Amino acid sequence: MSGKKKRQVAPDVGLSKQRVVIEAIRIADREGVHALSMRRLAGALGAGAMSLYYYVANKEELLDAMIDNVFEEIEFPPDETDWQSAMRQRSVSARQVLARHPWAIGLMESRTSPGPAHLRHREAVTACLRRAGFSVLMATHANWLLDVYVYGFALQESSLPFDTADEFADMAEDVYLPQLPPDEFPYLNESAAALVAAGYDPAEEFIFGLDLILAALEPLRAST
């Protein structure tokens, strides 16, 4: 059945496109995007599967709308501060949003029909960089570099076997250190022991790396 014909199906009372999209995001957050199907979504909404096609033509259009909602959650770089602070705030927000929606990491740049929130976000980021003095090409380089860093960090963070500094310390002491005899792995053993003693928090690595990138980009603002 074509998307056009599917849209002619009468909607269930109480449904809306936003409700459909939000419920789809809830499923993806809990179970991963692989668990999402139109039938599964309809069941969660208590609606007929065919009625969903009144709001989205197919799963690809649903994914477009879900990703647009994710972009809606990410803060724009603010206008009232310097470009580094603005892009830092935007990058921190993006990381926080992707931590809530890890399924979205691999889809953020794959959509060929970006929604309005996605486009507004891209415009705001590009405007921040261009107004800071980056050329079109350098602004593009900076945008790519920052996004690769944010997405890569979010992907790695989502796969870690611990969530907090305390959990890291417990795992380092109980799991990692016993596998690192000092006579065989002296530097790894030393590092693990020192990090635990210092109360190391892996989450702080994000700002460390982000600030290095922002500092490296600063001299390129006047480049062509």
Summary of the structure (lengths in Angstrom):
residues: 224
radius of gyration: 22.0
end to end distance: 51.3
largest distance: 71.5
contacts: 629
relative contact order: 0.10
helix: 72%
strand: 0%
